[in-house]
Each structure stands twice: as structure tokens, then as C-alpha cells.
Amino acid sequence: MAINFKKLIKYLLLSLTLISIGFSTGFYFGQNIYFKKPPEYFKNFENEKNLDFSIFWETWKRAEEYFIDKDKIDPQKMLYGAIKGMVAALDDPYTQFFDPQETKNLDLEISGKYEGVGMEIGVKNNVITVITPFPDSPAEKAGIRTGDQILKIDDTWTENLALDEAARKIRGQKGTEVKLLIYRNGFQNPKEFILKRDEIKVPTLEVKELDNNVVLIKVYQFNEVLMEKFLKKLPQITQKNNPKIILDLRNNPGGLLQVAQQFASYFLKRGDIVTIEDGGMFGKKELRSFGPGTLEKYPTIILVNQGSASAAEIMAGALRDNRGVKLIGEKTFGKGSVQSQIKLSDGSSLKVTIEKWYTPKGDLIDKKGLEPDIKVEFTDKDYQDNKDPQLEKALEIIKGM
């Protein structure tokens, strides 16, 4: 058979052209999808960190090739999952990655209004634990208590479940239900609780006048509206004749550090240390009261429990170390770290631990908490009988001050 060399050469040139176009197109999309303008920092990243990123891309490729349910392959979801895994490897339950939708949900929660069951959760002894159920919330109405351990959310066991994932599973649309398997000290076996989600409005402040010139200041959280509400209530306190103050920080999960500093400044002398921040490589710095110290001269007692966390622990530690104010109740939660939320370019965000807190005398709060000066337990029977032995003890002591 005669070979048509002209036709063969024509086909070879066409094939080479197509291969070249295919390679260039693949390279172009590969560059734009996976390596879109990497920042200067990553120029020699693999060499400097002694890392081989080829195993990441090899795993991605093999997963796409061999995974049987092709319709479940979502590249964007896989990418976010990879980032979540990377952040989880830091082994800090409060350092978390949030995709764009989760970031929107987080922003709503910080604003004090969202849909869910109305409770703050954290990690204690490697278990998802209730820091506090908010007043009049679905969680409180269902009987959820501070210190409850959440073993299961619907059909998902919480062992090895990231904190943000647990929170996402508990939150949800108003009117829907979520099942929680709870273990509590005193339970022989875990119990299932069914909670109906609702719109949650997180409370901030309550001021009550009790007998014998005693004023109860209940702070639910140190949010962005606390100082505005507190300053409106301040005359109600100062216009009394030598008032005595019970500051109730029970079930207060914390909030904004700068708000806690402002609030503490009304109970401390100008210049007193509110807390000491340890920023790691950035060193330690002291956050001080900037006055006016309006309530500094009045006898004060603080109520705390397992639900007192973060900024609430800073407040309690500041008044005890500077003024000798007694803490009554139970040991606090022990969350003494600072998180910063960093917004990322696609609407996602990284909440990352940047600092740890110490009391003015140098005691670490994180994972240790604050021991009360006078320990008074709040039992299930007290709860059912609508009794408050911790407040009763505080009233007994403050009347003699």
C-alpha cells in the first residue's frame, strides 16, 4: 500500500496543534483554578517549610478518579473541607474556619439575633459542653443546664466533632427540631432532649434592687450594647444611699474584651490592671482601667459558676485581684483566650486564637478557670424548687459588709 506522506504530515501537524492547545488550556485553567496569583509569601513556601504539596493534588486526583458517587464530588466543598482540616490540625477548638454561609451565620449570632436554640457551647475535657443556655430560650425551656455534655446531635456523635460543626448542626431554621443526647453529673445514663428552634435574642443586662440597699447587677454577656444599657442604669445605683452590689456573672459566656475593660473601669481605680494579655511572639501587655471608678468605693460580691467564661472570668479576676472582692458559687469555665475573626477574600473567615489572658496577679485563666472564695453548689433540686442558694449566700455576706 502506498503511503500518502503529504496527508500523513498534515495529520501529524494537526495532532500536534491540538495537543499543544489542550496542554495550554489545561495549564491555563490549572493555573487559574488551583494556583491563581499566589501571594509573594508562597514563592518558596514548600522549600522553606520542607513540604511536598504534590501529595495533596495526587490525593485530590485519585479521589475524583476512584470515588464511586461522582455526583457528590463538589470541588468547592472539597477545598473548604481541606482548609477546615488544616485549621483543625492546630488542635485548638476556638480556632476555626467558616465558609461564606457560616460566616454570615456567625455575624448574625454576634449581633445578638439569630435562629437556633439559644445556648453557648465550648469544649471542656475534650467534650462539647454547654457554657450557658440563654434566659427564656428553647434550650432553657427544654431543661438544658450549664455544664451539660452534648454526646450526640440528631444522629451525629460529637466525639471528634469540631466545635463550629457542632454549633452549625444545633443551629437551624425557626420551627425545626434538634435532638441532643445529654450527660449530666447525677444522671445514671445519658438522656435525650428535643429542642424546637426559634428566633434568639440574646439578653445583655438586668439591674434589680433587693432588700437592705443591695443592688443586683446581672450581666448576661459583654456585647457591643452593654455599656449603653449600663450607663442608663448607673444613676439607679449611685443615687441610692451607700449601695451594696452583687455582680452576677453566672452563665455569662464572655464577649468583647474592650467592653469588659470599659465595664471593669467603673469598678476599679484608674490605672488598675484589668488583665494581662500574652500575645506569644508579640509579648505580654497590661490592659488597665481608664476610670472613672464610679462604683469602686461600694462593697461588692461576685457570683460565678461553670458558665462564667472568657470576658466574665477577666472581670471576676480583675475585681478579686485589685479589690479583694469575694467570688461566690462554683469554679468558672476556664476559657481565657482571645480570638480574632479575619475576613477572607471570598466571604469566608478565619477565627483564630491570638492571645491568652492572665489575671492581674498573673494567674492563667485558660483551661484552669477561677476557684470561688466561697463554694456554693447549685443542685438540680435547687433548680426544680426555684431556689438560688448562691444568691442567698451572697446576700447573707454582703449585709454584714
Secondary structure, DSSP 8 states (H G I E B T S, - for coil): ----HHHHHHHHHHHHHHHHHHHHHHHHHHHHHHSSS--GGGTTHHHHHT--THHHHHHHHHHHHH-S-GGG--HHHHHHHHHHHHHHTT--TT-EEE-HHHHHHHHHHHTTEEEE--EEEEEETTEEEEEEE-TTSHHHHTT--TT-EEEEETTEE-TT--HHHHHHHH---TT-EEEEEEE-TT-SS-EEEEEE-EEEE---EEEEE-STTEEEEEE--B-TTHHHHHHHHHHHHHTSSS-EEEEE-TT---B-HHHHHHHHTTTS-TT-EEEEEE-GGG-EEEEE--S--TTTTS-EEEEE-TT--THHHHHHHHHHHHH--EEEES------EEEEEEE-TTS-EEEEEEEEEE-TT--B-TTT----SEE----HHHHHTT--HHHHHHHHHHTT-
